[in-house]
Amino acid sequence: IKADLVEASRRLEAEVRPIQTQALGRSKATLKLRLTPDRAAEEQVITLVPSGTLLEIVRRERRPRPATPLLFNESDNSPSTPPASLSPEQKYDDWYLVRTQSLPVAPAGWIYGGSVNLEVPPEIVYFVSTGRRITGWHKLGSAQDTFGRSGDHYLVLEHRVVGGLDELDFDRVKILAYDPLTRNYLTPFQEDLSGRFPVTVSMMGNRGDFALTAADRAGSPRAYRYQIDLDASGILRVARLAPLSNRSPRR
């Protein structure tokens, strides 16, 4: 690995160090770790990431896929424009900005998202909302039943599979709380909020909060914050601390 690429990767890791991990993924094949989310810039390739590498995802970007070469007229070898009916639509690629704990020489970079499987915790993977997929999650704490068995609470980010805006990282935020009495998961909180990574969680003991930026009804970005409380029995409660929108006073 070239020394300048190593230093650039370390600077990138320092920039994203304060950002909490939004999801975990695992590479499906040997992938190129890049300094920028651009598959055409080969000079930006830092190193190769082996198949099966665990990746800490901190950000996602959506970039246009490089255009296909022009068609050529076989008679004179000159470029020709394909008919409108055959013109391909612009396609996009998802890219993840990741931390690579197993590659300390190149601790951060961009990975092609289409070759990364999200490692959703198995205890919550079956509680995804209908028509949505889980795109991110944060562990909030745990609850223990009378037999000493425990389960974790999670803040979960979801995105619609069909009809959602591809530019967004999530369009629903919910909490899956482990119920020590039934040993099952409940949903004490759920709101349809459309936003981008990162979502920040801060927990100190049985109390904390989470914060995110999402679009209000006018489409403008707005900060939201929610308080989290875990009582002695392990029951989780959520209270909104930031308004959903700045509404003008009624006349």
Backbone hydrogen bonds in HBPLUS format (Angstrom, degrees):
<---DONOR---> <-ACCEPTOR-->    atom                        ^
c    i                          cat <-CA-CA->   ^        H-A-AA   ^      H-
h    n   atom  resd res      DA  || num        DHA   H-A  angle D-A-AA Bond
n    s   type  num  typ     dist DA aas  dist angle  dist       angle   num
A0005-LEU N   A0002-LYS O   3.11 MM   3  5.38 125.6  2.42 102.8 116.2     1
A0006-VAL N   A0002-LYS O   3.05 MM   4  6.41 152.6  2.13 151.6 160.0     2
A0007-GLU N   A0003-ALA O   3.01 MM   4  6.27 162.8  2.04 152.7 156.5     3
A0008-ALA N   A0004-ASP O   3.02 MM   4  6.14 151.5  2.11 136.3 144.3     4
A0009-SER N   A0005-LEU O   2.92 MM   4  6.10 154.6  1.99 145.0 151.5     5
A0010-ARG N   A0006-VAL O   2.99 MM   4  6.26 152.7  2.07 147.2 154.8     6
A0011-ARG N   A0007-GLU O   2.94 MM   4  6.20 150.4  2.03 145.5 153.5     7
A0012-LEU N   A0008-ALA O   2.98 MM   4  6.20 153.5  2.05 144.7 151.9     8
A0013-GLU N   A0009-SER O   2.94 MM   4  6.22 152.1  2.02 144.0 151.6     9
A0014-ALA N   A0010-ARG O   3.00 MM   4  6.22 151.3  2.08 142.6 150.0    10
A0015-GLU N   A0011-ARG O   3.05 MM   4  6.33 145.7  2.17 142.9 151.9    11
A0016-VAL N   A0012-LEU O   3.17 MM   4  6.49 150.9  2.26 147.5 154.2    12
A0017-ARG N   A0013-GLU O   2.93 MM   4  5.80 112.7  2.39 140.3 156.1    13
A0019-ILE N   A0016-VAL O   2.93 MM   3  5.30 148.1  2.03 113.1 123.2    14
A0022-GLN N   A0057-ILE O   2.75 MM  35  5.69 158.4  1.80 164.9 172.6    15
A0137-TRP N   A0022-GLN O   2.93 MM 115  6.05 151.1  2.02 156.4 165.8    16
A0057-ILE N   A0023-ALA O   2.88 MM  34  5.24 160.7  1.91 160.0 162.2    17
A0119-GLU N   A0024-LEU O   2.74 MM  95  5.40 168.4  1.75 138.0 142.1    18
A0025-GLY N   A0055-LEU O   2.91 MM  30  5.05 161.8  1.95 146.1 151.4    19
A0055-LEU N   A0025-GLY O   2.68 MM  30  5.05 164.6  1.70 156.2 156.6    20
A0026-ARG N   A0117-ASN O   2.75 MM  91  5.24 146.5  1.86 142.3 153.5    21
A0117-ASN N   A0026-ARG O   2.94 MM  91  5.24 169.7  1.95 150.3 147.8    22
A0027-SER N   A0053-THR O   3.08 MM  26  5.42 154.6  2.15 142.3 147.0    23
A0052-GLY N   A0027-SER O   2.81 MM  25  4.98 158.7  1.86 131.8 138.6    24
A0028-LYS N   A0115-SER O   2.87 MM  87  5.36 170.9  1.88 149.9 149.1    25
A0031-LEU N   A0049-VAL O   2.90 MM  18  5.07 150.7  1.99 145.7 149.5    26
A0049-VAL N   A0031-LEU O   2.62 MM  18  5.07 168.3  1.64 158.2 162.4    27
A0033-LEU N   A0047-THR O   2.89 MM  14  5.51 177.6  1.89 165.7 166.4    28
A0046-ILE N   A0033-LEU O   2.65 MM  13  5.55 161.0  1.68 159.9 167.0    29
A0034-ARG N   A0110-TRP O   2.89 MM  76  4.89 171.4  1.90 142.2 145.1    30
A0110-TRP N   A0034-ARG O   2.65 MM  76  4.89 164.8  1.67 141.9 147.5    31
A0035-LEU N   A0044-GLN O   2.93 MM   9  5.33 142.9  2.07 136.9 148.5    32
A0038-ASP N   A0036-THR O   2.89 MM   2  5.57 133.6  2.11 107.0  93.0    33
A0042-GLU N   A0040-ALA O   3.16 MM   2  5.87 124.5  2.48 106.8  91.7    34
A0044-GLN N   A0041-ALA O   3.04 MM   3  5.60 160.4  2.08 114.2 120.5    35
A0045-VAL N   A0042-GLU O   3.18 MM   3  5.49 167.5  2.19 113.0 114.8    36
A0053-THR N   A0050-PRO O   3.34 MM   3  5.90 142.0  2.49 140.0 136.8    37
A0056-GLU N   A0099-ARG O   3.09 MM  43  4.98 178.0  2.09 150.6 151.0    38
A0099-ARG N   A0056-GLU O   2.83 MM  43  4.98 147.1  1.94 135.4 146.3    39
A0058-VAL N   A0097-LEU O   2.94 MM  39  5.81 175.6  1.94 174.3 173.3    40
A0097-LEU N   A0059-ARG O   2.92 MM  38  5.06 165.0  1.94 134.1 138.8    41
A0061-GLU N   A0095-TRP O   2.89 MM  34  5.15 157.4  1.94 143.4 150.4    42
A0095-TRP N   A0061-GLU O   2.78 MM  34  5.15 155.6  1.84 160.1 163.8    43
A0063-ARG N   A0093-ASP O   2.95 MM  30  5.39 154.8  2.01 155.6 159.3    44
A0093-ASP N   A0063-ARG O   2.76 MM  30  5.39 165.8  1.78 161.8 164.8    45
A0065-ARG N   A0091-LYS O   2.72 MM  26  5.49 177.1  1.72 144.7 143.9    46
A0080-SER N   A0071-LEU O   2.96 MM   9  5.65 167.8  1.98 153.9 152.8    47
A0073-ASN N   A0078-SER O   3.03 MM   5  5.61 175.2  2.03 157.1 157.4    48
A0077-ASN N   A0073-ASN O   2.78 MM   4  5.23 135.9  1.97 161.9 169.5    49
A0086-LEU N   A0083-PRO O   2.83 MM   3  5.26 142.5  1.97 109.3 120.9    50
A0087-SER N   A0083-PRO O   2.99 MM   4  6.19 117.3  2.39 145.1 162.2    51
A0087-SER N   A0084-ALA O   3.26 MM   3  5.05 150.2  2.35  95.1 103.7    52
A0113-GLY N   A0094-ASP O   2.66 MM  19  4.97 150.2  1.74 137.3 140.4    53
A0096-TYR N   A0111-ILE O   2.89 MM  15  5.27 167.2  1.90 157.4 160.9    54
A0111-ILE N   A0096-TYR O   2.84 MM  15  5.27 156.3  1.90 149.5 157.5    55
A0098-VAL N   A0109-GLY O   2.85 MM  11  5.67 170.8  1.86 173.5 172.1    56
A0109-GLY N   A0098-VAL O   3.13 MM  11  5.67 148.8  2.23 150.2 156.6    57
A0100-THR N   A0107-PRO O   2.94 MM   7  4.99 161.0  1.98 124.1 128.5    58
A0103-LEU N   A0100-THR O   3.05 MM   3  5.36 161.3  2.09 111.7 117.7    59
A0106-ALA N   A0103-LEU O   3.07 MM   3  5.59 131.8  2.31 114.6 125.6    60
A0115-SER N   A0112-TYR O   3.29 MM   3  6.05 166.7  2.31 119.3 123.2    61
A0116-VAL N   A0113-GLY O   3.15 MM   3  5.28 148.9  2.25 120.7 116.5    62
A0124-ILE N   A0121-PRO O   3.07 MM   3  5.82 159.9  2.12 123.5 128.9    63
A0125-VAL N   A0121-PRO O   3.20 MM   4  6.18 130.7  2.46 150.1 162.9    64
A0127-PHE N   A0124-ILE O   2.95 MM   3  5.30 164.9  1.98 117.1 121.7    65
A0132-ARG N   A0129-SER O   3.11 MM   3  5.47 149.0  2.21 139.5 135.3    66
A0161-VAL N   A0131-GLY O   2.91 MM  30  5.80 172.6  1.92 145.5 146.1    67
A0133-ARG N   A0159-HIS O   2.91 MM  26  5.52 150.8  1.99 145.6 153.1    68
A0159-HIS N   A0133-ARG O   2.95 MM  26  5.52 149.2  2.04 150.4 160.3    69
A0135-THR N   A0157-LEU O   2.88 MM  22  5.66 161.9  1.91 142.5 148.6    70
A0157-LEU N   A0136-GLY O   2.86 MM  21  4.91 169.5  1.87 143.2 139.9    71
A0138-HIS N   A0155-LEU O   2.84 MM  17  5.07 146.6  1.96 144.1 152.6    72
A0155-LEU N   A0138-HIS O   2.81 MM  17  5.07 163.3  1.83 153.7 159.1    73
A0140-LEU N   A0153-HIS O   2.88 MM  13  5.27 172.5  1.89 135.8 138.0    74
A0153-HIS N   A0141-GLY O   2.76 MM  12  5.36 164.0  1.79 140.3 143.9    75
A0143-ALA N   A0151-GLY O   2.90 MM   8  5.60 152.9  1.97 158.3 167.1    76
A0151-GLY N   A0143-ALA O   2.93 MM   8  5.60 148.7  2.03 154.0 164.2    77
A0145-ASP N   A0149-ARG O   2.80 MM   4  5.51 164.5  1.82 159.2 160.9    78
A0148-GLY N   A0145-ASP O   3.03 MM   3  5.44 162.6  2.07 116.9 119.5    79
A0154-TYR N   A0176-LEU O   2.90 MM  22  5.24 163.3  1.93 147.9 153.5    80
A0176-LEU N   A0154-TYR O   2.86 MM  22  5.24 155.5  1.92 153.6 160.8    81
A0156-VAL N   A0174-LYS O   2.74 MM  18  5.36 177.2  1.74 168.8 169.4    82
A0174-LYS N   A0156-VAL O   3.03 MM  18  5.36 165.4  2.05 155.7 159.5    83
A0158-GLU N   A0172-ARG O   2.96 MM  14  5.14 165.0  1.98 152.9 154.3    84
A0171-ASP N   A0158-GLU O   2.76 MM  13  6.11 158.5  1.81 156.4 160.8    85
A0172-ARG N   A0158-GLU O   3.23 MM  14  5.14 133.4  2.46 143.3 137.5    86
A0168-LEU N   A0165-LEU O   3.13 MM   3  5.70 154.9  2.19 114.2 121.0    87
A0169-ASP N   A0195-GLY O   2.98 MM  26  6.11 146.4  2.09 144.4 155.0    88
A0170-PHE N   A0195-GLY O   3.27 MM  25  5.67 149.3  2.37 151.6 148.6    89
A0195-GLY N   A0170-PHE O   2.99 MM  25  5.67 154.9  2.05 147.1 154.1    90
A0173-VAL N   A0191-GLU O   2.83 MM  18  5.44 172.3  1.83 168.9 170.8    91
A0191-GLU N   A0173-VAL O   2.85 MM  18  5.44 160.3  1.89 160.4 167.2    92
A0175-ILE N   A0189-PHE O   2.96 MM  14  5.33 155.9  2.01 143.2 142.5    93
A0177-ALA N   A0186-LEU O   2.83 MM   9  5.20 158.4  1.88 149.5 154.0    94
A0186-LEU N   A0177-ALA O   2.81 MM   9  5.20 165.1  1.83 151.0 154.3    95
A0179-ASP N   A0184-ASN O   2.76 MM   5  5.46 176.4  1.76 176.7 177.8    96
A0183-ARG N   A0179-ASP O   2.71 MM   4  5.32 131.5  1.94 150.0 164.9    97
A0215-ALA N   A0194-SER O   2.87 MM  21  5.83 155.6  1.93 165.0 167.8    98
A0200-THR N   A0211-ALA O   2.90 MM  11  5.20 160.1  1.94 155.5 159.5    99
A0211-ALA N   A0200-THR O   2.80 MM  11  5.20 154.9  1.86 149.5 158.1   100
A0202-SER N   A0209-ASP O   2.87 MM   7  5.45 169.9  1.88 169.0 168.4   101
A0209-ASP N   A0202-SER O   2.81 MM   7  5.45 151.4  1.89 150.5 160.0   102
A0204-MET N   A0207-ARG O   2.81 MM   3  5.58 177.3  1.81 163.9 164.8   103
A0207-ARG N   A0204-MET O   3.35 MM   3  5.58 162.6  2.38 117.2 121.6   104
A0230-LEU N   A0206-ASN O   2.80 MM  24  4.89 151.5  1.88 157.1 156.9   105
A0208-GLY N   A0228-ILE O   3.01 MM  20  5.10 153.4  2.09 145.3 145.8   106
A0228-ILE N   A0208-GLY O   2.78 MM  20  5.10 170.4  1.79 136.9 135.8   107
A0210-PHE N   A0226-TYR O   2.98 MM  16  5.48 145.9  2.10 144.3 154.8   108
A0226-TYR N   A0210-PHE O   2.95 MM  16  5.48 156.5  2.01 156.6 164.4   109
A0212-LEU N   A0224-TYR O   3.03 MM  12  5.45 153.8  2.10 145.2 151.4   110
A0224-TYR N   A0212-LEU O   2.88 MM  12  5.45 157.8  1.93 165.1 167.4   111
A0214-ALA N   A0222-ARG O   2.97 MM   8  5.51 160.3  2.01 157.5 155.6   112
A0222-ARG N   A0214-ALA O   2.73 MM   8  5.51 145.9  1.85 150.3 160.4   113
A0216-ASP N   A0220-SER O   2.88 MM   4  5.53 157.5  1.93 148.4 152.6   114
A0219-GLY N   A0216-ASP O   2.90 MM   3  5.16 158.9  1.95 110.9 117.6   115
A0241-LEU N   A0225-ARG O   2.78 MM  16  5.36 160.6  1.82 147.3 150.0   116
A0242-ALA N   A0225-ARG O   3.17 MM  17  5.17 128.4  2.46 152.5 144.3   117
A0227-GLN N   A0239-ALA O   2.71 MM  12  5.12 163.1  1.74 161.4 160.4   118
A0239-ALA N   A0227-GLN O   2.97 MM  12  5.12 154.5  2.03 140.3 147.4   119
A0229-ASP N   A0237-ARG O   2.91 MM   8  5.20 158.7  1.96 152.1 155.6   120
A0237-ARG N   A0229-ASP O   2.82 MM   8  5.20 155.7  1.87 152.6 160.4   121
A0231-ASP N   A0235-ILE O   3.01 MM   4  5.53 161.1  2.04 156.7 157.1   122
A0234-GLY N   A0231-ASP O   2.92 MM   3  5.38 162.8  1.95 117.4 122.8   123
